[in-house]
């Protein structure tokens, strides 16, 4: 039963993304302005992660939602509010571990690429469930705190916010600025980036830098991520590119920019459609890898900032 349920959830979500890709667009590339930053939040203010953050951020983009809050029908009712008749819910997924005498689980953000019936010690197994949530704009009777005003557009021009630049610098990767090519070179462990003034906006610059730094997290001394021998256009290449693009979307939610840097849309879209049709669960795997990449970059930046602060104090 658990296997069938997981397959249905994965297929439903993946087919929705494929349908959008087949229209010729990358649905997560559209800009969004959401109050409190772009990270979708539960009714109690906790952040969604991984595939759930990606899916709800996508839904917010498509529908033009500005509040970050989402909740279930029952949660709305507990707040003396009600979902308006005819409103369409959005899917959220949940991974757990089932045993003979109970189950435990977590938001599908950290390891959403697990097998649908992966046996563990003591006869337990992994499973995937789904439930439905509504955006607060679909709900009547909520407190005004669930409808904060959206923040201003952070993409007004190619002027980098000092705090944002400090965030990327503190990660400590070898980033070389110059030229007209953005890439990660594994053999040198270097990220190459055009200078800021070559970009239309600071948001596009941060999006591209996040993309290439996400590729750099695949190195063995970082997250050791591999989908096989990669060459331009093959399946391994397409999978790694999808991970990096989802990383852009997740980091953009945290920092207030949107994923928008790939020029050759058609080639990527075609390869991603093929990958997702072949494996309807890979989107979940990609989102899990993307969340790990973002978490790695954030942790590295925090560590770098802390170390720099200690040096200043010692001086």
Secondary structure, 3 states (H helix, E strand, C coil): CHHHHHHHHHHHHHHHHHHHHCCCCCHHHCCCCCCCCCCCECCCCCECCHHHHHHHHHHHHHHCCCCCEEECHHHHHHCCCEECCCCCCEEEEEEEEEECCEEEEEECCCCCCCCCCCECHHHCEEEEEEEEEEEHHHEECCCHHHCCCCCCCCCCCCCCCHHHHHHHHHCCCEEEECCCCCEEECCCCEEEECCHHHCCCHHHHHHHHHHHHHHHCCCCCCCCCCCCCCCCCCHHHHHHHHHHHHHHHHHHHHHCCCCCCCCCHHHHHHHHHHHHHHCCCHHHHHHHHHHHHHHHHHHHHHHHHHHHHHHHHHC
